Structure formats: C-alpha cells, structure tokens
C-alpha cells in the first residue's frame, strides 16, 4: 500500500482560500515569441511579480498564519539563500512576529539588504544552505524560536502548490508544467495540486548540473553537489524527506541544465518578455531550450519563480549574451604604427555599420614588428551576419590582418 503523501489537494485549496487577498494572483500568459523559439506552446507564470519578487511568500505566509499566539510571541527563524528569507521576513513583519534569518555567506547583497529592510535579523553563516541550516537549528534550540523550513514542511508545500491552481485556472489546456527544483517544496506542492486537477499532466523538474540533489536522491545515489552557479536559489544540497516522497510519486521527468543554459534563459526573459528572472527563475525555460524535443508541440507552463538577481550579475549576463549572439565582438587588428591608421580602421567599421565600444593599443605585449602594433577593438554589431560583414570590411577593404578574439565569428 502506498504511503500517504505529506499534503493533499484539499490542503492546497485551503491554503489558496486563506492566502487570497494577501498575495498577488500573478499572471499566467502565453508567450508567442518563446513558443516560436522553442517549438512548443509556452505559458509563463510570472511569480517574480510578487511583492518580494518570488513565489516563496506563498509557503511562508501559509505557515505563519497557522502559528498560535505563544509561537508568534517567541518568534520564528528560517534559513534561506534569499527568497524564503524575504517571504518569511515580510509576512512575519506584517503579522508582528519577530524573525531571524540565517543566510549563506555568499548570498547576493541585494537579497540580504531586502531581508533586513523587512525588519528581520540576518545572520550570515556557512558557504552553502546546509551549513546555514545547521546554524538556524542551533539558534532555534538556543533561543526557543519556531523553525520555518524553506521546503520540507507540509504547510509550506501546500502554500507553494497554490501556483498550480492559478495556472490551470488561467490555462486549463496546459499539459506540461516545468518547475525548478531546489529542495523540492515548489514542485511538490504544484505536483499534488496539478495531478489532482488533471491526472494526465506532465510534471517536469529542473536542476542545475552543479546541484542535482533531487536527481541523485531519486536514483538512490549519494548526494554529491557543489560549486558556484548563477542559480543559487536552487543550489540545495539536501532535499526534503516529504518532498522526495512526493517527487518519487508524482514527478514525470527531471532535466539537468548547465549554467550557460540558465544564463541564456535569463537573457531571453529580459529581451523577449521584458522581465527580470533570477537564475533559478529561468531554469524552466533553460530546460525547454536545452531539450526542445521533449516539449515539441506540447502546451507548456513555465514557473518563473523569482526575479531577485544581483544587478551586477544581470549586467554580466546581458553582455555575455550579446557576445554569444555576436552582437558584441572582440577583434585584434595588426597595423603599421603610422598616423591615420586608427582613423582608417574606425572609418571602415563605421561604414560597415559597426560601433567601436573600446580600443586598446598593444605595443609591448605583441610579437609583431617594433614598427607595428596590435589594436584590440570591442565592436557592437546588430547580429552575427552583420559582425561577419564588419570583420570582412577590415580584411578585404582595409587589407588588415584580423584575429577574432570573442564573438563567434571566424
């Protein structure tokens, strides 16, 4: 006999009723451009439009609302890479509950500051979430605080599952939901609710290659994860006991994506949907782009689960994406060191429609003649074809020897 799962569809429905009016019923709308790009029919659930820019508010509030007066007086504690922290801090503040949040030391500054802005005490401890969790458990025991787990708590899981109710209400034709996995709370709640409403629906989880904890746990393998990733929101070492049971019962597929895939998805959300996605929030789109054959012609709902990305990281993602699309190229031009040569190069690039962003002479670190020099140019172009024309102009019209350093052009 199959053991009962930690939550039921009724738990999710009860959570939805309780949370109504306290959270944003975020839009779930089709994306024509992403559909054309992937070969599937894409809908996006914009959970980055919650007040704290993440779905985590749902589970946090569903847990906090059920605390009794004595527990509220003692206060709560949570460990989080950022989004759960903000969800707990914000709604604890609204409800007058003292909150302490333990975060890994590498958490982006923006998430730390926003958590403190909501009135929580922030403690930075450990390099990964597991170490932050150990500190949170220690403080909970020492100070008598109520521990609010980010994913392995039935009330939290049920709160996250309310997303599925909204998605299927907005787009009942969806036949596949693609959901990022960290500890598994989001996908567990969604899977329970969605499968109850539509048993035929496919639930596909996504993890980054550096942190495949759920994939390894489902296969009975030892958990071996670690390293830097742009998707720090799902960089989780230990999956939950409840979430593992639910995923084992209800998950249809699990896809691992590279950081490059996630970077590309973050940039596409910005360029196409004009919306900001953090790495974890873009993981679903990354999976569809990485393995389009699994989603061809299907009606796919993507959960854009968060938008809290550090502005410096986002700036780098934008520029790196421009390089991958050859809209930004770096070239080295070998030239005679004579007056007017640089002006001629600039004229050739300009006539070809390129825009020189940066120019750097290399007179010392070069193997060319002492009477020659290398000049490194960063050039903005419209597309790869345009970049090829700019390089061709330098080579063919200018007669210069050109080496492409970056930008995908030969």
Buried (B, 14 or more C-beta within 10 A) or exposed (E): EEEEBBBBBEBBBBBBEBBEEBBEBBEBEBBEEBBEBBBBBBBBBBBBBBBBBBBBBBBBBBBBBEBEEEBBEBBBBBBBBBBBBBBBBBBBBEBEBBBBBBBBEEBBEBBBEBBBEBBBBBBBBBEBBBBBBBBBBEBBEEEEBBBBBBBBBBBBBBBBBBBBBBBBEBBEEBBBBBBBBBBBBBBBBBBBBBBBBBEEBBBBBBBBBBBBBBBBBBEEEEBEBEEEBBBBBBBBBBBBEBBBBBBEBBBEBBBBBBBBBBBBBBBBBBEBBEBBBBBBBBBBBBBBBBBEEBBEEBBBBBBBBBBBBBEEBBEEBBEBBBBBBBBBBBBBBBBEBEEEBBEBBBEBBEEBEBEBEEBEEEEEEBEBEEEBBBBBBBBBBBEBEBBBBBBBBBBEEBEBBBEBEBBBBE
